[in-house]
Amino acid sequence: MLFLKHPFITARTLLFYLVLACLTLLWLPPSLLAYLLLPIRARNFIVLVAFCHAISWAARLICGIRWQVEGREHIPTTGQSCVLISKHQSTWETFFLPTILAPQVQVVKRELFFLPFFGWQLKMIAPIFIDRRQKANALKQVLTQGKERLEQGLHVLIFPEGTRVAPGLRKEFSKGGAMLASKTGTPVLAIAHNSAQCWPNSGWLKFPGTVSVVISPVFDSRTLDTNELNAQTESWINQQVDRISVTAFHGEYSLAQSSGKRF
């Protein structure tokens, strides 16, 4: 078994999950206080950003998962809200991206709301919960609630593949993020990474290494229609993922609607 082949990594992973559980419990009281007293942008930094910094550093210190980021200079410094369109390989990026692109909300599957403690805390930052089985209604929620969040000064993070996709595979991008950007005239940042090499979706072990994160130049949604914007961001992300990945794309597209894993 993989656990027996990597006893040290197994011990580090178990310790990380213990720390993750403890941090989630400890963060709940201050998160509730922030939820009751602070407006959405201010509480986002306490409930989400600070929590994600703690988790990212716990993964770094315990499991040895480091990171390097290209393209920080492309992040707007004027408080401009963006639609963030990101590759999805693992849970790592859901914790890390809020630390460099804040404040933000994510489009997430509604099943996460029912997780004890973690789901309750997630609800406090007003994410966009969608039911992936009802695609038409999910798109409507992304467009209406996404517009509201952008107007509140928040970035909206969307994983257009809809679920985690293993290295070497691709999945066709949904157009929800591009459509939200086009309809609101909001700039887009595309994000590529190779997080699954350290936090693979195929198992629970976390392996030491460096995750490469690449942030694109801004895509101007005012000059591109939905199809053009979706095609350009998908092409850019795929090219960057191929560049930074050990496992090359082997021509197969995933049709899976769920990764079957949460953490």
Contacts in CASP RR format, 6 or more apart in sequence:
PFRMAT RR
TARGET T0000
AUTHOR 0000-0000-0000
METHOD contacts of the structure
MODEL  1
MLFLKHPFITARTLLFYLVLACLTLLWLPPSLLAYLLLPIRARNFIVLVA
FCHAISWAARLICGIRWQVEGREHIPTTGQSCVLISKHQSTWETFFLPTI
LAPQVQVVKRELFFLPFFGWQLKMIAPIFIDRRQKANALKQVLTQGKERL
EQGLHVLIFPEGTRVAPGLRKEFSKGGAMLASKTGTPVLAIAHNSAQCWP
NSGWLKFPGTVSVVISPVFDSRTLDTNELNAQTESWINQQVDRISVTAFH
GEYSLAQSSGKRF
2 203 0 8 1.000
2 205 0 8 1.000
3 10 0 8 1.000
3 205 0 8 1.000
6 205 0 8 1.000
9 63 0 8 1.000
9 205 0 8 1.000
9 206 0 8 1.000
9 207 0 8 1.000
9 208 0 8 1.000
10 205 0 8 1.000
12 62 0 8 1.000
12 63 0 8 1.000
12 64 0 8 1.000
12 206 0 8 1.000
13 63 0 8 1.000
13 204 0 8 1.000
13 205 0 8 1.000
13 206 0 8 1.000
15 62 0 8 1.000
16 58 0 8 1.000
16 59 0 8 1.000
16 62 0 8 1.000
16 63 0 8 1.000
16 206 0 8 1.000
17 263 0 8 1.000
19 58 0 8 1.000
19 62 0 8 1.000
20 55 0 8 1.000
20 58 0 8 1.000
20 263 0 8 1.000
23 51 0 8 1.000
23 54 0 8 1.000
23 55 0 8 1.000
23 58 0 8 1.000
24 117 0 8 1.000
24 118 0 8 1.000
24 121 0 8 1.000
25 117 0 8 1.000
27 47 0 8 1.000
27 51 0 8 1.000
27 54 0 8 1.000
27 121 0 8 1.000
28 117 0 8 1.000
28 120 0 8 1.000
28 121 0 8 1.000
30 46 0 8 1.000
31 43 0 8 1.000
31 46 0 8 1.000
31 47 0 8 1.000
31 51 0 8 1.000
31 121 0 8 1.000
31 124 0 8 1.000
32 124 0 8 1.000
34 42 0 8 1.000
34 43 0 8 1.000
34 46 0 8 1.000
34 47 0 8 1.000
34 124 0 8 1.000
35 43 0 8 1.000
35 47 0 8 1.000
35 124 0 8 1.000
37 43 0 8 1.000
38 46 0 8 1.000
40 103 0 8 1.000
40 125 0 8 1.000
40 126 0 8 1.000
40 152 0 8 1.000
40 154 0 8 1.000
41 103 0 8 1.000
41 152 0 8 1.000
41 153 0 8 1.000
41 154 0 8 1.000
43 124 0 8 1.000
43 125 0 8 1.000
44 102 0 8 1.000
44 103 0 8 1.000
44 104 0 8 1.000
44 105 0 8 1.000
44 125 0 8 1.000
44 154 0 8 1.000
45 102 0 8 1.000
45 103 0 8 1.000
47 121 0 8 1.000
47 124 0 8 1.000
47 125 0 8 1.000
48 98 0 8 1.000
48 102 0 8 1.000
48 103 0 8 1.000
48 104 0 8 1.000
48 125 0 8 1.000
49 98 0 8 1.000
49 99 0 8 1.000
49 102 0 8 1.000
49 103 0 8 1.000
51 121 0 8 1.000
52 95 0 8 1.000
52 96 0 8 1.000
52 98 0 8 1.000
52 99 0 8 1.000
53 99 0 8 1.000
55 95 0 8 1.000
56 67 0 8 1.000
56 95 0 8 1.000
56 96 0 8 1.000
56 99 0 8 1.000
59 65 0 8 1.000
59 92 0 8 1.000
59 95 0 8 1.000
59 199 0 8 1.000
59 206 0 8 1.000
60 66 0 8 1.000
60 67 0 8 1.000
63 198 0 8 1.000
63 206 0 8 1.000
63 207 0 8 1.000
63 208 0 8 1.000
64 198 0 8 1.000
64 206 0 8 1.000
64 208 0 8 1.000
64 209 0 8 1.000
65 92 0 8 1.000
65 198 0 8 1.000
65 199 0 8 1.000
65 206 0 8 1.000
65 207 0 8 1.000
65 208 0 8 1.000
65 209 0 8 1.000
65 211 0 8 1.000
66 208 0 8 1.000
66 209 0 8 1.000
66 210 0 8 1.000
66 211 0 8 1.000
67 96 0 8 1.000
67 210 0 8 1.000
67 211 0 8 1.000
67 212 0 8 1.000
67 213 0 8 1.000
68 210 0 8 1.000
68 211 0 8 1.000
68 212 0 8 1.000
68 213 0 8 1.000
69 100 0 8 1.000
69 213 0 8 1.000
69 214 0 8 1.000
69 215 0 8 1.000
70 212 0 8 1.000
70 213 0 8 1.000
70 214 0 8 1.000
70 215 0 8 1.000
71 214 0 8 1.000
71 215 0 8 1.000
71 216 0 8 1.000
72 100 0 8 1.000
72 215 0 8 1.000
74 189 0 8 1.000
74 215 0 8 1.000
74 216 0 8 1.000
74 217 0 8 1.000
74 218 0 8 1.000
75 100 0 8 1.000
75 101 0 8 1.000
75 189 0 8 1.000
75 215 0 8 1.000
76 82 0 8 1.000
76 187 0 8 1.000
76 218 0 8 1.000
79 153 0 8 1.000
80 187 0 8 1.000
81 149 0 8 1.000
81 150 0 8 1.000
81 153 0 8 1.000
81 154 0 8 1.000
81 155 0 8 1.000
81 156 0 8 1.000
81 186 0 8 1.000
82 101 0 8 1.000
82 155 0 8 1.000
82 156 0 8 1.000
82 186 0 8 1.000
82 187 0 8 1.000
82 188 0 8 1.000
82 189 0 8 1.000
82 218 0 8 1.000
83 150 0 8 1.000
83 155 0 8 1.000
83 156 0 8 1.000
83 158 0 8 1.000
83 177 0 8 1.000
83 180 0 8 1.000
83 181 0 8 1.000
83 184 0 8 1.000
83 186 0 8 1.000
83 187 0 8 1.000
83 188 0 8 1.000
83 189 0 8 1.000
83 221 0 8 1.000
84 97 0 8 1.000
84 101 0 8 1.000
84 104 0 8 1.000
84 155 0 8 1.000
84 156 0 8 1.000
84 157 0 8 1.000
84 158 0 8 1.000
84 188 0 8 1.000
84 189 0 8 1.000
84 191 0 8 1.000
85 158 0 8 1.000
85 160 0 8 1.000
85 173 0 8 1.000
85 177 0 8 1.000
85 178 0 8 1.000
85 188 0 8 1.000
85 189 0 8 1.000
85 190 0 8 1.000
85 191 0 8 1.000
85 233 0 8 1.000
85 237 0 8 1.000
86 93 0 8 1.000
86 97 0 8 1.000
86 157 0 8 1.000
86 158 0 8 1.000
86 159 0 8 1.000
86 190 0 8 1.000
86 191 0 8 1.000
86 192 0 8 1.000
86 193 0 8 1.000
86 237 0 8 1.000
87 93 0 8 1.000
87 159 0 8 1.000
87 161 0 8 1.000
87 165 0 8 1.000
87 191 0 8 1.000
87 192 0 8 1.000
87 193 0 8 1.000
87 237 0 8 1.000
87 241 0 8 1.000
88 159 0 8 1.000
88 161 0 8 1.000
88 162 0 8 1.000
88 163 0 8 1.000
88 164 0 8 1.000
88 165 0 8 1.000
89 164 0 8 1.000
89 165 0 8 1.000
89 166 0 8 1.000
89 167 0 8 1.000
89 193 0 8 1.000
89 194 0 8 1.000
89 195 0 8 1.000
89 196 0 8 1.000
89 199 0 8 1.000
89 201 0 8 1.000
90 164 0 8 1.000
90 195 0 8 1.000
90 196 0 8 1.000
90 198 0 8 1.000
90 199 0 8 1.000
90 200 0 8 1.000
90 201 0 8 1.000
91 164 0 8 1.000
91 199 0 8 1.000
91 262 0 8 1.000
91 263 0 8 1.000
92 195 0 8 1.000
92 198 0 8 1.000
92 199 0 8 1.000
92 211 0 8 1.000
93 191 0 8 1.000
93 193 0 8 1.000
93 195 0 8 1.000
93 213 0 8 1.000
94 106 0 8 1.000
96 195 0 8 1.000
96 211 0 8 1.000
96 213 0 8 1.000
97 104 0 8 1.000
97 157 0 8 1.000
97 191 0 8 1.000
98 104 0 8 1.000
98 157 0 8 1.000
100 213 0 8 1.000
101 155 0 8 1.000
101 157 0 8 1.000
101 189 0 8 1.000
102 155 0 8 1.000
103 153 0 8 1.000
103 154 0 8 1.000
103 155 0 8 1.000
104 154 0 8 1.000
104 155 0 8 1.000
104 156 0 8 1.000
104 157 0 8 1.000
105 125 0 8 1.000
105 126 0 8 1.000
105 127 0 8 1.000
105 128 0 8 1.000
105 146 0 8 1.000
105 149 0 8 1.000
105 154 0 8 1.000
105 155 0 8 1.000
105 156 0 8 1.000
105 157 0 8 1.000
106 127 0 8 1.000
106 128 0 8 1.000
106 156 0 8 1.000
106 157 0 8 1.000
106 158 0 8 1.000
107 127 0 8 1.000
107 128 0 8 1.000
107 130 0 8 1.000
107 142 0 8 1.000
107 156 0 8 1.000
107 157 0 8 1.000
107 158 0 8 1.000
107 159 0 8 1.000
108 122 0 8 1.000
108 127 0 8 1.000
108 128 0 8 1.000
108 129 0 8 1.000
108 130 0 8 1.000
109 129 0 8 1.000
109 130 0 8 1.000
109 131 0 8 1.000
109 132 0 8 1.000
110 129 0 8 1.000
110 130 0 8 1.000
110 131 0 8 1.000
112 118 0 8 1.000
112 119 0 8 1.000
112 122 0 8 1.000
112 129 0 8 1.000
112 262 0 8 1.000
113 119 0 8 1.000
113 122 0 8 1.000
113 123 0 8 1.000
113 129 0 8 1.000
115 122 0 8 1.000
115 262 0 8 1.000
126 149 0 8 1.000
128 141 0 8 1.000
128 142 0 8 1.000
128 145 0 8 1.000
128 146 0 8 1.000
128 149 0 8 1.000
128 156 0 8 1.000
129 141 0 8 1.000
130 137 0 8 1.000
130 138 0 8 1.000
130 141 0 8 1.000
130 142 0 8 1.000
131 137 0 8 1.000
131 138 0 8 1.000
132 138 0 8 1.000
132 162 0 8 1.000
132 257 0 8 1.000
132 258 0 8 1.000
139 176 0 8 1.000
139 179 0 8 1.000
142 158 0 8 1.000
142 176 0 8 1.000
142 177 0 8 1.000
142 179 0 8 1.000
142 180 0 8 1.000
143 176 0 8 1.000
143 179 0 8 1.000
143 180 0 8 1.000
143 183 0 8 1.000
146 156 0 8 1.000
146 180 0 8 1.000
147 180 0 8 1.000
147 183 0 8 1.000
147 184 0 8 1.000
149 156 0 8 1.000
150 156 0 8 1.000
150 180 0 8 1.000
150 184 0 8 1.000
150 186 0 8 1.000
156 177 0 8 1.000
156 180 0 8 1.000
158 176 0 8 1.000
158 177 0 8 1.000
158 180 0 8 1.000
160 173 0 8 1.000
160 174 0 8 1.000
160 175 0 8 1.000
160 176 0 8 1.000
160 177 0 8 1.000
160 178 0 8 1.000
160 230 0 8 1.000
160 233 0 8 1.000
160 234 0 8 1.000
161 171 0 8 1.000
161 172 0 8 1.000
161 173 0 8 1.000
161 174 0 8 1.000
161 254 0 8 1.000
162 171 0 8 1.000
162 174 0 8 1.000
162 257 0 8 1.000
163 171 0 8 1.000
163 256 0 8 1.000
163 257 0 8 1.000
163 258 0 8 1.000
163 259 0 8 1.000
164 196 0 8 1.000
164 201 0 8 1.000
164 259 0 8 1.000
164 261 0 8 1.000
165 171 0 8 1.000
165 254 0 8 1.000
165 256 0 8 1.000
166 196 0 8 1.000
166 200 0 8 1.000
166 201 0 8 1.000
166 202 0 8 1.000
166 254 0 8 1.000
167 194 0 8 1.000
167 196 0 8 1.000
167 197 0 8 1.000
167 245 0 8 1.000
167 246 0 8 1.000
167 247 0 8 1.000
168 245 0 8 1.000
168 247 0 8 1.000
168 248 0 8 1.000
168 249 0 8 1.000
168 250 0 8 1.000
168 251 0 8 1.000
168 252 0 8 1.000
169 249 0 8 1.000
169 250 0 8 1.000
169 252 0 8 1.000
169 253 0 8 1.000
169 254 0 8 1.000
170 238 0 8 1.000
170 249 0 8 1.000
170 251 0 8 1.000
170 252 0 8 1.000
170 253 0 8 1.000
170 254 0 8 1.000
171 253 0 8 1.000
171 254 0 8 1.000
171 255 0 8 1.000
171 256 0 8 1.000
172 253 0 8 1.000
173 230 0 8 1.000
173 233 0 8 1.000
173 234 0 8 1.000
175 226 0 8 1.000
175 227 0 8 1.000
175 230 0 8 1.000
176 230 0 8 1.000
177 188 0 8 1.000
177 230 0 8 1.000
178 188 0 8 1.000
178 221 0 8 1.000
178 226 0 8 1.000
178 227 0 8 1.000
178 229 0 8 1.000
178 230 0 8 1.000
178 233 0 8 1.000
179 226 0 8 1.000
179 230 0 8 1.000
180 186 0 8 1.000
181 187 0 8 1.000
181 188 0 8 1.000
181 219 0 8 1.000
181 221 0 8 1.000
181 229 0 8 1.000
182 221 0 8 1.000
182 224 0 8 1.000
182 225 0 8 1.000
182 226 0 8 1.000
182 229 0 8 1.000
184 221 0 8 1.000
185 221 0 8 1.000
185 222 0 8 1.000
186 221 0 8 1.000
187 218 0 8 1.000
187 219 0 8 1.000
187 220 0 8 1.000
187 221 0 8 1.000
188 218 0 8 1.000
188 219 0 8 1.000
188 221 0 8 1.000
188 229 0 8 1.000
188 233 0 8 1.000
189 215 0 8 1.000
189 216 0 8 1.000
189 218 0 8 1.000
189 219 0 8 1.000
190 215 0 8 1.000
190 216 0 8 1.000
190 219 0 8 1.000
190 233 0 8 1.000
190 236 0 8 1.000
190 237 0 8 1.000
191 213 0 8 1.000
191 214 0 8 1.000
191 215 0 8 1.000
191 216 0 8 1.000
191 237 0 8 1.000
192 213 0 8 1.000
192 214 0 8 1.000
192 216 0 8 1.000
192 236 0 8 1.000
192 237 0 8 1.000
192 240 0 8 1.000
192 241 0 8 1.000
192 244 0 8 1.000
193 211 0 8 1.000
193 212 0 8 1.000
193 213 0 8 1.000
193 214 0 8 1.000
193 241 0 8 1.000
193 244 0 8 1.000
194 211 0 8 1.000
194 212 0 8 1.000
194 241 0 8 1.000
194 244 0 8 1.000
194 245 0 8 1.000
194 246 0 8 1.000
195 211 0 8 1.000
197 207 0 8 1.000
197 209 0 8 1.000
197 211 0 8 1.000
197 245 0 8 1.000
197 246 0 8 1.000
197 247 0 8 1.000
198 206 0 8 1.000
198 207 0 8 1.000
198 208 0 8 1.000
198 209 0 8 1.000
198 210 0 8 1.000
198 211 0 8 1.000
199 206 0 8 1.000
199 207 0 8 1.000
199 211 0 8 1.000
200 207 0 8 1.000
201 259 0 8 1.000
201 261 0 8 1.000
203 261 0 8 1.000
212 244 0 8 1.000
214 240 0 8 1.000
214 244 0 8 1.000
216 233 0 8 1.000
216 236 0 8 1.000
216 237 0 8 1.000
216 240 0 8 1.000
219 229 0 8 1.000
219 232 0 8 1.000
219 233 0 8 1.000
221 229 0 8 1.000
224 232 0 8 1.000
238 249 0 8 1.000
241 249 0 8 1.000
242 248 0 8 1.000
242 249 0 8 1.000
END
